[in-house]
Amino acid sequence: MKRTKLFRTLGFISILLGSCIILHAQSEESKRLISIQRRHYDAMIHRDTTLLAGLLADSLTYIHSSGIIDNKKSFLKDIGSGRITYMFILPEKVTATVDGNYGWIYGRANIRFKLAVMTATIDQYVSFVEVYQYKNNQWQMVVCHNARIEPGAPYINNMVPQVKSGSMPSIY
């Protein structure tokens, strides 16, 4: 009887340790995804289209808070030409989740930008969802969706989309 109890206890401890290792790995990959997001924002601010081109998937769909939809080519052209210039992007309440080859980041950001056709800068507070795919040993953004919100709008912290491993997360 004691031997059976010992094996059960050891088995339980093994399962717990294995779960901790998996959670730690997911946590590390989530942190990695957030650091890639920071590189993406820095590249936008510095108009570094070479770096951005590597961080964005060829199939990118980028939905701005204005409702304008860009693909990779048009987004890079607007950044590179100065049609849109970002002064700062300050993310907050950022959460990243990784499941298999897909990861998504959601949160809020305070953004200041200028359009070439305007003299004034624009300040916006947005809620965002970004979807990334891990392919060819790198994470690339496949979808970004921004929505204007009021500063101080209520935030529900536990709204994590549920995605089956290997499937494409939906933001709609």
Secondary structure, DSSP 8 states (H G I E B T S, - for coil): -HHHHHHHHHHHHHHHHHHHHHHHHHHHHHHHHHHHHHHHHHHHHTT-HHHHHHHEEEEEEEE-TTS-EE-HHHHHHHHHHTSEEEEEEEEEEEEEEEETTEEEEEEEEEEEEEETT-SS-EEEEEEEEEEEEEETTEEEEEEEEEEE--TT----TT------TTS-----
